[in-house]
Structure formats: C-alpha cells, structure tokens
Amino acid sequence: MFIMPPVQAKEGEFMNKEINVVCYIRAAVFEQIESREQKLRDFAKKNNYKISDFIIEQRSGLADCSITLNGLLHNQSVENILTPNISSLSRNMSVLHDIKRTAKMNNKNIISADGSCEAYLLD
C-alpha cells in the first residue's frame, strides 16, 4: 500500500498534506455499495485524503471498461482515484491491464484501500 509521506511545515513541524481523491466503486449488486463506500470513507479519513466525489456503478466486473471509468481516467482535473480493491476496477485481467496502462499514460494514481492496485505492476 502506498501512503503519501508527511510534508514538513514551518519551524520543523510535520503535517500530512491533504490529497484530493475521487472514489470509484463498481459493484455487481446494489447491496455491496454501502459497505464499500464506508470502507473508502474510513480509509480516506485515516490517510488524510479529501474525497471530492464518489462515482458508483452497478455492473459486472467481467464487462469491458465502462464509459464512466474511462472518462475518469481521461479527466484532467482528477489526479487520484481511490477504490476499495483491484477487482472494483475489473475482474477481467486484459481490461484491468488496459485500465492501469491508461491511468499511467494520463498521470493518474489509482489507490486501493487494500493495496492490491499498487501491487499490480505494469511491465
């Protein structure tokens, strides 16, 4: 899991710089959404992330990359995307690889609450 390091403030004091994130949740069934949303809120609070928006989709994890997620990956005002885990992006490895590659090309950081996105490295 990657957590931003503390930033030194005036007179040697340390503080964590607040980082803006957009939360993205993909769930196959509606009942999964509430617990995943709370998990992201708790993670963001613990790690000093400021949630600017929630994007929630109810769709299969085996489907192609959604238009919504693709738009988020190309949105120039978004730098950081917070998701519960790697399977919230896709369960299809080929699609997942394309998502990670698109994020890298567009200078997006994908952060997962369980560290699984950070562990999946591109070659």
C-alpha positions as CSV (number, residue, x, y, z in Angstrom):
1,M,0.0,0.0,0.0
2,F,1.4,3.4,-0.9
3,I,0.7,6.3,1.5
4,M,1.9,9.7,0.9
5,P,4.8,10.8,3.2
6,P,4.4,13.7,5.7
7,V,5.3,17.1,4.4
8,Q,7.4,19.4,6.6
9,A,5.7,22.6,7.7
10,K,7.1,25.8,9.1
11,E,9.5,25.6,12.1
12,G,10.2,21.9,11.7
13,E,6.6,20.7,12.4
14,F,5.3,17.8,10.4
15,M,1.8,17.6,8.9
16,N,0.2,15.4,6.3
17,K,-0.7,17.2,3.2
18,E,-4.4,16.6,2.3
19,I,-4.7,14.8,-1.0
20,N,-7.8,15.1,-3.2
21,V,-9.2,11.8,-4.4
22,V,-12.2,10.7,-6.5
23,C,-13.7,7.4,-5.1
24,Y,-14.7,4.8,-7.7
25,I,-16.8,1.8,-6.8
26,R,-18.0,-0.9,-9.1
27,A,-20.3,-3.5,-7.7
28,A,-22.3,-6.3,-9.3
29,V,-25.1,-5.9,-6.7
30,F,-26.5,-2.9,-5.0
31,E,-26.2,-4.4,-1.5
32,Q,-22.3,-4.2,-1.8
33,I,-22.2,-0.5,-2.3
34,E,-22.9,0.8,1.2
35,S,-20.1,-1.2,2.9
36,R,-17.6,-0.3,0.2
37,E,-18.5,3.3,0.4
38,Q,-17.9,3.3,4.2
39,K,-14.6,1.4,3.8
40,L,-13.4,4.2,1.4
41,R,-14.6,6.9,3.7
42,D,-12.7,5.3,6.7
43,F,-9.6,4.8,4.6
44,A,-9.6,8.3,3.3
45,K,-10.0,9.8,6.8
46,K,-7.2,7.6,8.2
47,N,-4.8,8.6,5.4
48,N,-5.8,12.3,5.1
49,Y,-7.4,12.0,1.7
50,K,-10.1,14.5,0.8
51,I,-12.9,12.9,-1.1
52,S,-14.0,15.3,-3.9
53,D,-16.6,12.9,-5.5
54,F,-18.0,9.4,-5.5
55,I,-18.5,7.5,-8.7
56,I,-20.6,4.4,-8.2
57,E,-21.5,1.9,-10.9
58,Q,-23.6,-1.2,-10.6
59,R,-22.2,-3.6,-13.3
60,S,-20.4,-6.9,-13.8
61,G,-16.7,-7.0,-13.1
62,L,-16.2,-9.1,-16.2
63,A,-17.6,-6.4,-18.6
64,D,-15.4,-4.1,-20.6
65,C,-14.1,-0.9,-19.1
66,S,-17.1,1.4,-18.6
67,I,-17.5,4.8,-20.3
68,T,-17.7,6.3,-16.8
69,L,-14.4,4.9,-15.6
70,N,-12.7,5.6,-19.0
71,G,-13.9,9.2,-18.7
72,L,-12.5,9.4,-15.1
73,L,-9.1,8.2,-16.4
74,H,-9.1,10.9,-19.0
75,N,-10.4,13.7,-16.8
76,Q,-7.6,16.3,-16.4
77,S,-8.9,17.6,-13.1
78,V,-8.6,14.2,-11.5
79,E,-5.2,13.1,-10.2
80,N,-6.0,10.3,-7.7
81,I,-8.6,7.6,-7.9
82,L,-9.5,5.7,-4.7
83,T,-11.1,2.3,-5.0
84,P,-11.8,-0.5,-2.4
85,N,-9.6,-3.1,-4.3
86,I,-8.4,-4.0,-7.7
87,S,-11.5,-6.1,-8.6
88,S,-13.5,-2.9,-8.2
89,L,-11.9,-1.8,-11.5
90,S,-12.3,-5.1,-13.3
91,R,-12.2,-8.8,-12.9
92,N,-11.0,-9.2,-16.5
93,M,-7.2,-9.2,-16.5
94,S,-6.9,-7.8,-20.0
95,V,-9.3,-5.0,-19.2
96,L,-7.5,-4.4,-15.9
97,H,-4.2,-4.1,-17.7
98,D,-5.7,-1.6,-20.1
99,I,-7.1,0.5,-17.2
100,K,-3.7,0.5,-15.4
101,R,-1.9,1.5,-18.7
102,T,-4.4,4.3,-19.4
103,A,-4.0,5.6,-15.9
104,K,-0.2,5.6,-16.2
105,M,-0.4,7.4,-19.6
106,N,-2.7,10.1,-18.1
107,N,-0.7,10.5,-14.9
108,K,-3.4,9.1,-12.6
109,N,-2.7,7.4,-9.3
110,I,-5.0,4.5,-8.6
111,I,-5.1,3.9,-4.8
112,S,-6.8,0.9,-3.3
113,A,-7.8,0.6,0.3
114,D,-6.3,-2.9,0.4
115,G,-3.1,-2.2,-1.5
116,S,-4.0,-4.6,-4.4
117,C,-3.8,-1.9,-7.2
118,E,-0.4,-0.8,-6.1
119,A,0.8,-4.4,-6.1
120,Y,-0.3,-4.9,-9.7
121,L,2.7,-3.5,-11.7
122,L,2.8,-2.9,-15.4
123,D,5.8,-4.4,-17.3
